[in-house]
Every structure is written in C-alpha cells, then in structure tokens.
Amino acid sequence: MRKAAIYARVSTERQEKEKTIESQIEELRRFCEKNGFLIVKEYVDDGWSGETLARPALDQLRDDASKKLFEVVCIHSPDRLARKFIYQGLVIEELKKKGIEVIFLNRPISDTPEDQLLLGVQGLIAEYEKAKILERTRRGRIHKAKEKGIVGSVPPYGYNYIKKTPEKEGYYEVNGDEARVVRLIFDLYLKLQSLHQIKKELYRMGIKTRKGSLVWADSTIHRILTNEAYTGIGYYNRRQSIEVDDGRKYKRSPKTGRRLRDRSEWIPIRFPAIIDEQKFRLTQQILEKRFKPYGKSKYPYLLSGLVKCANCGYSFAGDSYGRGRYYRCNNRHRRYPLPKTCNAKYIKAEELENAVWNAIANAISNPNILISHISALTRKINENEESLRKERETLIKEKNDLTQKKDKLIELYTESSISKEQFLKKMKDYDKREQQLEEKIKDIELKISQVNRTPLIIKNVKFFCDLMKKRLFNLNQKQKQQFLRYIVEKIIFDSNKREAKIIGHIPLEAQEETISHVQSGTLSIPSWNHGQYPNNWLKFELEIKV
C-alpha cells in the first residue's frame, strides 16, 4: 500500500464558508481509498491565493517530502496547486526529484511529452480564465454601480440591505438602532476628540458591535467617522489593491496594500443620510489634525517593533506626551477598554534607546565583549558536551521509536483495527512530536559543532566588528534604526527592574559591500529577521541596566 498525502486549497473566505474545501478533501479521500493509497497526512490552505507559493500548508508539504513521509501527493486539479503555470512546474519538478508522484484528480498527468504539454496548456488556461473572470467581475461591478447604485449585499454599519424583488432593485435603508450609534459616535468624537475615549464610553454604555462584541476596534470607529456615505452620498471604486513588500513571509494574497484612485474614477452612490454634512466636515478637520495613520509617527522611535515586555510578552510601543517621547507596554491598548493585566512602567525613550545603542556600539567597537560571550558559550558546551551527546542519543532513540510507532499505527489502520479518525489524529500527534525532536537534535548538533568552529567564528566576528566600527558613529537616526533591525531579533525589557536583554545575530560571512549599505541607507533587512536565522549567523545576548 503506497503512502499518500493530499493537498487542498481555497482562495477566499466565501469558498471556505461554502465548504468547497471539505468537498475537495472528501473527493481526494475517496480517490485514495479507491486506488489503495494510505493517507498519512492532509495539507490544507484555507483562504490562500494560488498566485503565491508562500503558503503554510504547501511549505510543510514540501518540507515533509524531503523526509519521505509519503510517495504520492493527490491534488484535485493543477489550479489548486497554483494559479501560475511556472509555479505548478516548479513544485511538480521538485517533488519528482524526490521520487514523489503528483496526481491530479480531474486529469491524470503522465511523463509523456504530450501530457506535459497538456499540463502546461492547462496552467496557462487557468491563468487566462482567472484574469478574464477578474476583468468581467470588475467591469460588471462598475456597470452595476453606475446603473443601479448598489454593489454587494453587506451594508455599512447603520444600514440594512433590502433584497432585490421582481418590482425593485436591492437597496439600503437606515437601521434605526445602528444609526443612533453612528450619531452617538460622531457626537462623542466632536466632544472627546479621542478614539480611545469613544471605545471607553461605548463599553460603559453596553453598546455592542454588529458582531456582538462589547470591545470596539479603533479601526472600526475610524472607518465610521470617515465614511462619507452617512451624509447621503458614498463612492464605489475609490481604492485599488496593490502589491506591497511588508516583510511578511506568508500573505494570503499577493496584493495586500490599498491605494486611492484618482477622484475622477470614483462612482457616486446615493444613501439615506444619517449625519448632516456640516458635522461630517467638522469631524474630518479634527481627524486630519489628530489621527495618526498606522506606521507613521510624529516622533521617531529607534527601537520600534523590537522591544518586548518581560512581564506579559506584549510589545512596547512609542507614546508621546507634550514634547516627551516614551515607550509603554502595549498591554493597556490590546486590552482596552478592559482592565490591563500588566504592571509594567513606562520609560523615557531617550533612556532606553541610549542604553541599547550604547551597548550595541560598545560591543561592536570592542569585539572582546562578543568574543568573551562566545568563549563562555564554548566553555559551557565543553563542560556539558558529554551530557549534550547523551541527550542527543536519547532524542535520536525517541525519534526512532516514534518511527516504529508510526509504522505500527499504519499496520493497525490497514488491518481495520482503528478508525480513520483515530489514525489521522494519532498520526498528527506523532508528526508534531517528530518535528520537535528534530529541532532539538539540530540545536544540540549546532552547539557541539560550534566548539570546533570557535577560532573561525571569532575571526568572522572580528571582521564584522572592524567593518562596522568605522561607520557606526556616522549613522543618522534612520540608518541606526535599520542597522538595529538588521542584527537585533528582540529586546526583552523589564521596566520595573529597568533591566533589558538584547538578543541578536551577527553574520559570520559578512561582505564589506553588504555592510556599506548601512551608511547608504539601502541595507536589505533579512527575511529571517524574526527568529528564523540561518546557521551562518551567530546568536548573541547582551544584558544591560537602563
């Protein structure tokens, strides 16, 4: 009996709700059962676009393929694997090199030139069909907006959608209860001029969101305050989706950004008015003065995104009072208007930034600080090498035992001694534990190998420090921030004890032209800059008092 994996994907929440993912999986299960395949693992990407290969389940499938967990991968159709032909070919070729067969339910593909040509044609047709559907949908929505005035059946907060009848097109009508809340939000903002204070008032008054939550999001309140539809006229086609590089490895869709179109492209749509235009315009004037879009700050914060609270794990965020800059634990914002659960104190930004930058600059200017850190780690590994090797042997034995358990589980399933649900649940537990063991074994092996590489590591660290200390004290604020993001993974800060631990990584194969980008302001931040560092980067820790 051949071991098989199945892969399924849907690209939208609507498809998820319509259970198309379940229908795909069910068809794949029936196919495997009919052909005598034993399903050892199921990989599912819910709501992920086929235009990108960076999908969690697909990445896991490709990783597991190297472990020989399965011999066959069953997929409903080529466009479920990827929408782009070049991506389909890349994954299929990668799996084929590992001795794994890929089977599509709707059209089995062999290795003959004719079938490979057909696969290519199918991939190109899938790309063409998607582009055609998107264009038809776009044109249809624009036509509907111009002719009928309503696009979509999900109304803005404050309105109900009345379905189309043979006599009348669908339309929006005022929802009395929600409209009163909309008016209240505008009145509160004109009085308080604070989104946070509005949240607090709505919570105190027991007013719930449309989904029934007592906690209103800032973004929801801001969206209500800026929705021109409440004055009686809204607009369709105001924004367009664009691709942006936001540093995330996984994005459900490649187009994660939004941009305003030229106003001439906006299509006006009539709404029943809830707010008078004068009140709306006054609100916009105040918002323009007070509202700060995400990612933009009146004051620069050198350690933005790097500081974590030692008490609760939340990030420290920049905050300003008058002309003063501070860092405060974000627990109070994340919990607001519920009571905060962290007693972390705020700290002046200059104090924390100076302490961190001086510690990093001191370590770079005096490489002996880092070298002593490396030497201490090496001594510790030397002292514990025997116990590390024993631990490694124990982990390897447990991993081998786990492999035997998996084989036994497969036998029980093939003999119908356990149900499919029991088999899949247990196999999932085994896979998770196997991954944990592999990570621990790899970590120990890296530690042991470091002993033999210590002279080379020290040489590389000195080279990196020599390159940087020539430039370090000529950097402007932006370049300093970029450099810190380059080598610092996180800063764990205890504001009550005023102690911080800086955890970072130094490249052991740094090139002078790469480091020179720091000064030019074009340094490329590594994509692994959130704990996913490769082996040729040395981890370091610096403990400081603030």
BAVEX-730676 format. One record per residue (C-alpha): residue in three letters; x, y, z. Coordinates in steps of 0.1 Angstrom, whole numbers, plus 5000, padded with zeros to 4 digits. Layout:
BEGIN
AlaXYZ ...
***
This chain:
BEGIN
Met500050005000 Arg501550334989 Lys501750625014 Ala499950935001 Ala499451295011 Ile496651515000 Tyr496751884993 Ala493752124991 Arg493352494988 Val490652764985 Ser491353124979 Thr488553314996 Glu486653325029 Arg483453285008 Gln484752954994 Glu485652845029 Lys482152915041 Glu480652735012 Lys482552425023 Thr484452384989 Ile487552285009 Glu485651995025 Ser484351874992 Gln487851884978 Ile489251685007 Glu486351435006 Glu486951364968 Leu490651324975 Arg489951075003 Arg487650874981 Phe490150874953 Cys492950744977 Glu490650474991 Lys489650364956 Asn493250334945 Gly494550164976 Phe496550464989 Leu497150515026 Ile496750885035 Val499450965061 Lys498851345061 Glu496451615049 Tyr497751965040 Val495152235037 Asp495552615029 Asp492252785037 Gly491753125021 Trp495153145004 Ser495653284969 Gly497053054942 Glu499153344929 Thr501853294956 Leu503852984966 Ala504453115001 Arg501652915018 Pro501952745052 Ala500552405043 Leu502252385009 Asp505652475026 Gln505052205051 Leu504251955024 Arg507452045005 Asp509452015038 Asp507951675046 Ala508651555011 Ser512351555020 Lys511551335050 Lys510051065027 Leu506751065047 Phe504850985015 Glu505250854980 Val502251024963 Val500651364965 Cys497051384954 Ile495551724944 His492151804929 Ser493452004900 Pro496552194888 Asp495052534897 Arg494552414933 Leu498352374934 Ala499052714919 Arg497352964895 Lys500653024876 Phe501952764853 Ile505552834863 Tyr504752774899 Gln503052444891 Gly506052324872 Leu508452424899 Val506652224926 Ile505951924904 Glu509651914893 Glu510851954930 Leu508651664941 Lys509551444912 Lys513251484920 Lys512451344955 Gly510751044940 Ile507251164947 Glu504451124922 Val501851404918 Ile498351304908 Phe495551544898 Leu492051404901 Asn490551594872 Arg493251504847 Pro495951244855 Ile499251354840 Ser501951114828 Asp505651194819 Thr504951174781 Pro505751494762 Glu502051514751 Asp500851514787 Gln503451754799 Leu502451994771 Leu498751954782 Leu499652034818 Gly501352354806 Val498452444784 Gln496052384814 Gly498152604836 Leu498152884810 Ile494452854805 Ala493952874843 Glu495853194844 Tyr493853334815 Glu490553224830 Lys491353394863 Ala492353724845 Lys489153704824 Ile486953644854 Leu488553924874 Glu488154164845 Arg484554064839 Thr483754104876 Arg485454444877 Arg483554574847 Gly480254424859 Arg480554584893 Ile481454924878 His478454894855 Lys476154794883 Ala477455084905 Lys476855334877 Glu473455204866 Lys471855064899 Gly473855234926 Ile474354934949 Val477254694948 Gly477354404973 Ser474854294999 Val476854375030 Pro475854735040 Pro477954985060 Tyr477254995097 Gly474055195101 Tyr472155045072 Asn470254725062 Tyr470354575028 Ile466854515013 Lys467054234987 Lys466054274951 Thr462554184941 Pro460954154907 Glu459554504911 Lys462554684926 Glu466354664927 Gly468154594960 Tyr468754904982 Tyr470055025015 Glu467755155043 Val468555315076 Asn468955065105 Gly467455275134 Asp469455125162 Glu472755135144 Ala472055485131 Arg471655605166 Val475155465175 Val476655625144 Arg475255965155 Leu476555895190 Ile480055815178 Phe480156145158 Asp478956345188 Leu481356175212 Tyr484256245188 Leu483456615185 Lys483256625223 Leu486256405233 Gln488356405201 Ser489756065210 Leu489055715196 His490155555228 Gln487655765248 Ile484855675224 Lys485755305229 Lys485555355267 Glu482155535265 Leu480655265242 Tyr481854995265 Arg480555175296 Met477155225279 Gly477054855269 Ile476854925232 Lys477954625211 Thr479454605176 Arg477454445148 Lys479154115156 Gly478154135193 Ser481454245209 Leu481554505236 Val485054605226 Trp485154835196 Ala488354845175 Asp489955185167 Ser489855095130 Thr486055035132 Ile485355375148 His487755555124 Arg486055385095 Ile482655515107 Leu483955865113 Thr485455885077 Asn482555715058 Glu481155985036 Ala478055775029 Tyr476555885061 Thr476056235046 Gly473856085018 Ile476456014991 Gly479155734991 Tyr481655624965 Tyr482455304948 Asn485855234931 Arg487655464955 Arg490655234962 Gln492654974943 Ser494654674956 Ile498454684951 Glu501354464959 Val503554594988 Asp506554445005 Asp505654445042 Gly508254195052 Arg505853905059 Lys506753565047 Tyr503153445043 Lys500453665027 Arg497053515018 Ser497053734987 Pro500053904969 Lys498154234968 Thr498054345005 Gly498154715000 Arg495454974992 Arg495755294972 Leu493355574965 Arg492355604928 Asp492155944911 Arg488856114922 Ser487656114886 Glu487355734888 Trp485155734919 Ile481555634913 Pro478955824935 Ile476255614952 Arg473155754970 Phe472555655006 Pro469855765031 Ala471556045051 Ile472355975088 Ile474756265096 Asp474456625083 Glu477356735060 Gln478457015083 Lys479056785112 Phe480856535090 Arg483256805075 Leu484056935110 Thr484856585121 Gln487256535092 Gln489056855100 Ile489656745136 Leu490756395124 Glu493256535099 Lys494856725128 Arg494756445154 Phe494656105136 Lys497955935130 Pro497955655104 Tyr499555325114 Gly503255315108 Lys503655695109 Ser504755885140 Lys505256245148 Tyr508456155167 Pro511055895156 Tyr511455585178 Leu514755405173 Leu513655075188 Ser510255055171 Gly509054695169 Leu511954545188 Val511154585225 Lys509154315243 Cys507754325278 Ala509454085302 Asn506254075323 Cys503553995297 Gly505253945263 Tyr503454235246 Ser505454485225 Phe506454815239 Ala505155095217 Gly506255455213 Asp504055715230 Ser504356085233 Tyr503156345259 Gly503656705251 Arg507156705237 Gly508356405256 Arg508856055240 Tyr508155735259 Tyr507955355255 Arg504955195271 Cys503854825273 Asn501054775247 Asn499054565271 Arg496854855280 His496054915243 Arg495554555235 Arg493154505265 Tyr491454845263 Pro488754925274 Leu489054605296 Pro491554645326 Lys495154595317 Thr496854285331 Cys500454415332 Asn502054645357 Ala505054745335 Lys506055115339 Tyr506655355310 Ile510255475303 Lys511655785286 Ala512555695250 Glu515955855252 Glu516955645283 Leu516155315267 Glu517455405232 Asn520755535245 Ala521255235267 Val520554985239 Trp522555175212 Asn525555235236 Ala525554865245 Ile525554755208 Ala528055025198 Asn530354925227 Ala530154555217 Ile530954645181 Ser533754885190 Asn535254635215 Pro534854285199 Asn536354135230 Ile532854175246 Leu531353945219 Ile534453715219 Ser534153665257 His530553585252 Ile531453325225 Ser534253185247 Ala531853155277 Leu529452955255 Thr532252735242 Arg533352655278 Lys529852575288 Ile529452345258 Asn532752185266 Glu531752125302 Asn528451975292 Glu529551815259 Glu529151465273 Ser525651535286 Leu524751705253 Arg525851395234 Lys523851175257 Glu520851395253 Arg521251385216 Glu521451005216 Thr518250995238 Leu516451215214 Ile517551015184 Lys516350695201 Glu513050855209 Lys512750965172 Asn513550605160 Asp510950475185 Leu508450725171 Thr509150595135 Gln508350245147 Lys505150365164 Lys504150535131 Asp504750215112 Lys502750015138 Leu499950275135 Ile499850225098 Glu499549855102 Leu496649885127 Tyr494850115102 Thr495449885072 Glu494149595093 Ser491049805102 Ser491849785139 Ile491450155143 Ser489250415126 Lys490350665100 Glu489750945126 Gln491850775152 Phe494650715127 Leu494751075114 Lys494651225150 Lys497451005163 Met499551055132 Lys499251425136 Asp500451395172 Tyr503351185161 Asp504351435133 Lys504251725157 Arg506451535182 Glu508851425155 Gln509351785144 Gln510051895180 Leu512651615183 Glu514351715150 Glu514652075161 Lys516151975195 Ile518651735178 Lys519652005153 Asp520152265181 Ile522452025200 Glu524451945169 Leu524952315162 Lys526152365197 Ile528652075195 Ser529952185161 Gln530452535175 Val533352415196 Asn535352315166 Arg534452635147 Thr535252875176 Pro538553005160 Leu536753075127 Ile533753235144 Ile536053465164 Lys537853565132 Asn534553645115 Val533153835144 Lys536354055144 Phe535954115107 Phe532354225111 Cys533254455140 Asp536154605121 Leu533854685092 Met531154835113 Lys533055045139 Lys534455255110 Arg530955365101 Leu528955325133 Phe529355675147 Asn528455845114 Leu524955705110 Asn521855915112 Gln518755815131 Lys517155625102 Gln520455435094 Lys520855345131 Gln517255205132 Gln517955005100 Phe521254865115 Leu519554765148 Arg516754585128 Tyr519554405109 Ile521254245138 Val518754265168 Glu516054005170 Lys514354145201 Ile514954335233 Ile513254185264 Phe512754475288 Asp511754465325 Ser510654825331 Asn510154765368 Lys513754645374 Arg515054865345 Glu516854565330 Ala517054465294 Lys518354165275 Ile519354225239 Ile519153915217 Gly520653945183 His522653775155 Ile525853865137 Pro526553745101 Leu529653525101 Glu530253575064 Ala529753955062 Gln530954125030 Glu532254475030 Glu529854585002 Thr526954445022 Ile527854635053 Ser528454955033 His524754965025 Val524155065062 Gln525755405055 Ser523955455022 Gly520555365038 Thr519955075014 Leu520654795037 Ser518354495030 Ile516754365062 Pro517053985062 Ser513753795056 Trp514653575086 Asn514853875110 His512253725134 Gly513953435149 Gln514453235117 Tyr518153285113 Pro520353055091 Asn523352875106 Asn525953125094 Trp524753385118 Leu526053385154 Lys523453445181 Phe524553675210 Glu522953815241 Leu523754135260 Glu522354215294 Ile522154575304 Lys520854815331 Val518855115319 
***
